[in-house]
Amino acid sequence: MAKIADKRLHTQARRRFQLLAGRSSELASLATWADDIREDRPETASWHYINIPEHADALHLKIDCPTGDCVTLKAREFLGVLRLGLRDKEQRLEGLRFLVHLMGDLHQPLHAGLESDRGGNDTKIEFRGKKTNLHKFWDSDLLDENISDEDAFAAQLLSEISLRDENDWSKGHLTDWTWESRQLALEAVYGPLPAGKHKTIDDAYSRKAWEITKEQLKKAGVRLAVVMNEMWGY
């Protein structure tokens, strides 16, 4: 995702990014930091997802995120930190690290999944004889199974993004993209699951999940570049 965004930064946005992160820095080098520090900073755990009532018909942030400690409002907060430039350099760099990561989280459907199963963490599944949980399957298992070379994979995704895709995906903003992920969670993640407590995922489900994951990674990359270009463009 970050590698896609990096290729779409405008000249001024890239200059501002490198002034903050270092001249030779790339967005991908910042992407895992927010996960790496979670153990030392447990107060940030809730920033990676949002809980939305099961039968909600829209996103209502005053209800769904009353304290502001969710992925959508934290991403908005860090955009403000970077746009206004009022904090010191280290605070702004931290804001950028969080923003890059949270834009990826926002596009993983189960980060807007059901509160009742903690975004799939409590839904146990089995795939090809291996037991895991639904969140981990979508969050990392699919990536581990399908990607052997991250640079080649990023180049492939970049080559698949059309001008029409870019125009369509650039519409809306954080709340729209969060609700999009929520709908995907209901329709494409939970919807096709087999009934019953023991859920065995078949290859058809896995193939469809991988296609959705690839598209979400492309969307996240395009949209991260959009918000950074808007934030730092002239």
C-alpha positions in Angstrom: 0.0 0.0 0.0 2.7 2.5 1.0 4.8 1.6 -2.1 1.8 2.5 -4.3 1.3 5.8 -2.5 5.0 6.6 -2.8 4.8 6.5 -6.6 1.8 8.9 -6.6 3.1 11.7 -4.5 3.3 15.1 -6.2 6.7 16.9 -6.2 5.8 19.3 -3.4 4.3 16.6 -1.3 7.4 14.4 -1.8 9.6 17.3 -0.8 7.6 17.9 2.4 7.7 14.2 3.2 11.4 14.0 2.8 12.1 17.1 4.8 10.2 15.5 7.7 11.3 11.8 7.3 14.7 12.1 5.6 15.9 12.7 2.1 16.2 9.0 1.2 13.1 7.9 3.1 10.2 6.0 1.5 6.7 5.7 2.9 7.0 1.9 3.2 9.7 2.4 5.8 7.1 4.0 8.1 4.3 1.5 7.5 4.8 -1.0 10.4 5.9 1.4 13.1 2.5 1.8 14.6 2.2 -2.0 15.1 5.8 -2.2 16.4 5.1 0.2 19.3 1.7 -1.2 20.4 3.2 -3.2 23.3 5.0 -0.2 24.7 2.0 2.1 24.1 -1.1 0.1 24.8 -3.3 3.2 24.7 -2.9 3.2 20.9 -4.5 -0.2 20.4 -8.0 1.1 19.8 -6.7 3.5 17.1 -6.4 0.7 14.6 -10.1 -0.1 14.3 -13.6 1.1 14.8 -16.6 -0.6 16.4 -19.9 -0.1 14.5 -23.2 -1.6 15.7 -24.2 -4.7 13.7 -27.3 -3.3 12.2 -26.1 0.3 11.6 -27.3 1.9 8.4 -24.5 4.5 8.3 -21.4 5.6 10.1 -22.2 7.8 13.1 -18.9 8.9 14.7 -20.5 10.5 17.8 -21.9 7.1 18.6 -19.4 4.7 17.0 -16.3 6.7 18.2 -17.4 8.9 21.1 -13.9 9.3 22.6 -12.1 9.8 19.3 -9.9 6.8 19.8 -10.7 4.9 16.6 -9.0 4.5 13.2 -11.2 7.0 11.4 -10.9 9.9 13.8 -7.2 9.2 14.6 -6.4 9.3 10.9 -8.2 12.6 10.7 -6.4 13.9 13.8 -3.0 13.1 12.4 -3.9 14.7 9.0 -4.6 17.8 11.0 -1.3 17.6 12.9 0.6 17.4 9.6 -1.4 19.9 7.7 -1.2 22.6 10.3 2.5 22.0 11.2 2.1 23.4 14.7 3.8 20.5 16.5 7.5 19.9 16.7 9.3 17.7 14.1 9.2 14.5 16.2 5.5 14.8 16.8 4.8 15.5 13.2 6.9 12.5 12.2 5.0 10.3 14.6 1.8 11.6 13.1 2.9 10.7 9.6 3.9 7.2 10.8 0.5 6.7 12.3 -1.3 8.1 9.3 0.5 5.8 6.8 -0.3 2.7 8.9 -3.9 3.7 9.8 -4.8 4.3 6.1 -3.9 0.7 5.6 -5.9 -0.5 8.6 -8.9 1.6 7.5 -9.0 -0.4 4.2 -8.8 -3.9 5.9 -12.6 -4.7 6.2 -12.3 -6.4 9.6 -10.9 -3.2 11.1 -14.5 -2.1 10.7 -16.0 -5.5 11.4 -18.3 -6.7 14.2 -17.7 -5.7 17.7 -19.3 -9.0 18.9 -16.3 -11.0 17.6 -13.7 -8.3 17.9 -13.4 -7.8 14.2 -13.1 -11.5 13.5 -10.5 -12.2 16.2 -13.0 -14.4 18.0 -14.3 -16.2 14.9 -12.2 -19.4 14.6 -11.7 -20.8 11.2 -9.8 -23.6 9.5 -8.1 -23.4 6.0 -6.2 -26.2 4.4 -6.0 -28.0 7.8 -4.6 -24.9 9.6 -6.5 -23.4 12.4 -6.5 -19.6 12.7 -9.0 -16.8 13.2 -10.9 -14.7 10.7 -9.1 -11.5 11.4 -5.6 -13.0 11.1 -6.7 -14.8 7.9 -7.6 -11.4 6.3 -4.9 -9.4 8.0 -1.8 -11.5 7.4 -2.4 -15.1 6.3 -3.6 -14.1 2.8 -0.5 -11.9 2.3 1.9 -14.5 3.6 0.4 -17.1 1.3 0.4 -15.0 -1.9 3.4 -12.7 -1.7 6.9 -13.8 -2.1 8.5 -10.6 -3.4 7.0 -7.4 -2.0 8.6 -5.1 -4.6 7.4 -7.2 -7.5 3.9 -7.4 -5.9 3.7 -3.7 -5.5 4.8 -3.2 -9.1 2.1 -5.6 -10.2 -0.6 -3.7 -8.3 0.6 -0.4 -9.6 0.4 -1.6 -13.2 -3.2 -2.7 -12.6 -4.5 0.7 -11.5 -6.2 2.5 -14.3 -7.0 6.3 -14.6 -10.6 5.4 -14.1 -9.8 3.5 -10.9 -7.7 6.4 -9.6 -10.5 8.9 -10.3 -13.2 6.7 -8.7 -11.1 5.8 -5.6 -10.1 9.4 -5.0 -13.7 10.4 -4.3 -14.9 10.8 -0.8 -12.8 10.9 2.4 -12.1 9.0 5.6 -15.7 8.5 6.7 -16.8 7.3 3.3 -13.8 4.9 3.0 -14.5 3.5 6.5 -18.1 2.8 5.7 -17.0 1.1 2.4 -14.8 -1.2 4.5 -17.7 -1.9 6.8 -19.9 -3.0 3.9 -17.2 -5.2 2.6 -16.9 -6.8 6.0 -20.6 -7.7 6.1 -21.0 -8.7 2.4 -17.6 -10.3 1.5 -16.0 -11.4 4.8 -18.8 -12.6 7.1 -21.5 -13.1 4.4 -20.0 -16.2 2.6 -18.8 -17.9 5.8 -20.3 -21.4 6.4 -22.9 -21.7 9.1 -22.1 -23.3 12.5 -19.4 -22.8 15.1 -16.7 -24.7 13.2 -16.0 -22.8 10.0 -13.8 -24.3 7.3 -12.7 -21.9 4.6 -12.5 -23.3 1.1 -10.3 -22.3 -1.8 -13.2 -20.4 -3.5 -13.5 -18.2 -0.4 -9.7 -17.7 -0.3 -9.5 -16.7 -3.9 -12.3 -14.1 -3.6 -10.7 -12.8 -0.4 -7.4 -12.4 -2.1 -9.0 -10.4 -5.0 -10.7 -8.1 -2.5 -7.5 -7.7 -0.5 -5.5 -6.7 -3.6 -8.1 -4.1 -4.5 -8.2 -2.7 -1.0 -4.4 -2.4 -1.0 -4.6 -0.5 -4.3 -7.4 1.8 -3.0 -5.4 2.5 0.2 -2.3 3.4 -1.8 -4.1 5.7 -4.1 -6.0 7.4 -1.2 -3.0 7.8 1.0 -1.3 9.7 -1.9 -4.5 11.7 -2.4 -4.6 12.9 1.3 -0.9 13.6 1.3 -1.0 15.6 -1.9 -4.0 17.6 -0.6 -2.3 18.1 2.7 1.1 19.2 1.3 0.2 20.4 -2.2 0.0 23.9 -3.4 
